[in-house]
């Protein structure tokens, strides 16, 4: 359930873009109606789908945090970072009618996550992965360190992959990859990590 909750803005982004792509004139009219006051120029039928999708993703991220606050649940730091980045880069995409900014958003987010892991471990001697997971599993100290470094490397690679897809393929391909490609890579990495960790989990007895 949490996995779907985390993907909620991405799913809405995908759905809105696909709708706009299939109905460009309606998307342009909708963008003109709701976004004309926050853009530097009128959106064309080609620009409207990504602008509407970006606006929906921003609202969905605000909605996620609002929902958690209303339920008096803790808002993860990663979600706050995601909100800040999508607001800045998504807002720039909408204002300048330029999809480049939103295409950079996943890369900046992944690199922020990777940098946070490295900085916490090298400068403050804190393993953020261990802090999040040590209540569920018990691992030797060297394994925790390798696990943190592997996640940092994975986030760095994901950022590079995002830029490659964004600049090498049409926007519609990037949107598909943003939902299905990144989700698939994340699942594959988690499965690989699970296999690796199964060899090192300490026996609680």
N, C-alpha and C positions, 0 to 999 in steps of 0.2 A: 504493500500500500504506500509506504514512504517513497518507494522508487517512482511510482506513478505521480505522487504529489510533487516530487522534485522535477519530473518531466513536464508538469502541467503547462508552464509557459512555452516550452518548446513545441508541445503538441498543438497548442492554440496558434503559435506562430506558423507552423506547418499548414494547419487547416485553413487559416486565413489567407496565406499566400496562394495555396492551391485554388481556393475559391476565386481570389482576385485574378489569378492567371487565367482561369476559365471564363471569367466575366470582366474583362478589362474596362469596358465602358462603365459598368456599374461600380467597379472598384474606384475608378477615377471620380465618379460622382460622389461616392461615399467619402473619399479622401478630401475632396473639395468641401464637403459639408462639415466634416468634423476636424480636419487638420489645417484648413486654410489659414487659421489665425496663428499657427505656430510654425509656418514654413516660410522660406524666403522667396518661394515662387510656386506656381501651380504645378501639381503633379500630372505627368502624362499618363496615359493608360499603361505604359510599360513600367513606370515608376510606382504607380499606385499600389500594386500588390505588396511589394516589399515594405512600403511605408505603413500600410494598414497592418501588416503582420508584425512589424516592429512596435507599433503603438499598442497592439493587443498583448504582446509579450511584456512590455513595460507594465501595463495595467495588471496583468496576471501575476507578475512578481510582487507588485504592491499588494495585490489581493492575498497572496500566500502569507506575507508577513502580517497583514491585518488579521487574517484568520487565526494565525498562531497567537497573536497578542490578545485577541478576543477570547480565545480558549485558555489564556494564561499559561501558554506553553513556551518553552525556551526557543528563541530564534537563533539558529546556528550562525556562527560568524561567517561561514561560507555563503549563507543566504544574504546577509547584509552586504558582503562584498559583491555578490552577483547583482543585487539591486543597484548599488552605486555604479557598477560598470555598465549595465544595460541602460541605466538612465542617462549616463553621459554619452555613450556611443550610440545608443538608440535615438536619443534626443538629437544628436548631431546628424544622424541619417535623416530624420524627419525634417529638421530645420533646413538643411542644405540640399534636400532631395538627392542624397548621395548614398548608395548602398554600401560603399566601401567601409564606412564606419561600423555598421552592424556586422559586416563580415569579419572585422577585426575583433569583435567582442569576444567570441569563444577563445581566441588565441590569448588575448589579454587576461581573461579569467583563468585559463589553464596555467599560464605562466605565473600568475599571482599565487595560485595554489602551490605550484612547484617551488617558487621562491620562498613562500612562507615555511614550507617543510625544511628547506635547506638552511634558511636563516635561523629558525628555531633550534635546529640541531647543532649547527656549527658555532653560532654566537652565544646562544643561551643554554646549550646543552639540554634542550627539551625535545623529546620525540613526540610530535603531535599525533602520529599514527598510534603510538603506544597509549597515549592519553585517551584516545577515542576507543581503543579496542581491548585494553588490558583487562577490563571487567568480563569480557567474553572468553578470552583465551590467554594462556600463559605460555610465554616463549622465552628462550634464552636471550640475553642482552644483545649479542651480536646479530641475532636474527631480526630483532626489532630494528636495529640500525639498517640492515640490508633492506628490510621492508620499507622503511621510510625513504631510503634513497631510490628504491625501485619505483615508488609512487611519484617521487619528484621527477625522475627520468620519463615516466609515462606521461605526466602532464606536459613536460617540455615537448615530447614527441607529438602529443595531440595538438599542441599549438602550431607546430610546424605543418602537420598534416592538414589542419584547417586552412592555413594560408595557401598551401599547394592546391587544394580543391577549389578554394575561392577564386584564385587567379588563373587556374588552368581550365575551368569548366564554366558553363553558363550558370547564372544565378539559380535556376530551377534545379540543377544538379546539386549545387551546394546546399540548397534547402533540404533536398532529400537526404543528403549525406549527414546534414546536421542532426536529423532525427534518427535515421536508421543506421548510418555508418558509425557515428560516435557511440550510439547505444550499443551496437554490436561489439565495437572495440572495447568498451568498458566492461561488458559482460565477459568477453573472452579474457580480459586481463584479470578480472576478479576470479574467474574459474582457475586460471593458471596460478594465481596467488594461493588459492585454496589448496591446490594440489601440492604446491611448495610448502605451505604451512603445515599440512597434515604430517609431514615428515619430521617436524620440529616441535610440535605441540607437546608441552610437558604433561606427564601423567599426574593428575592431582592427588593420586593415592600415595 
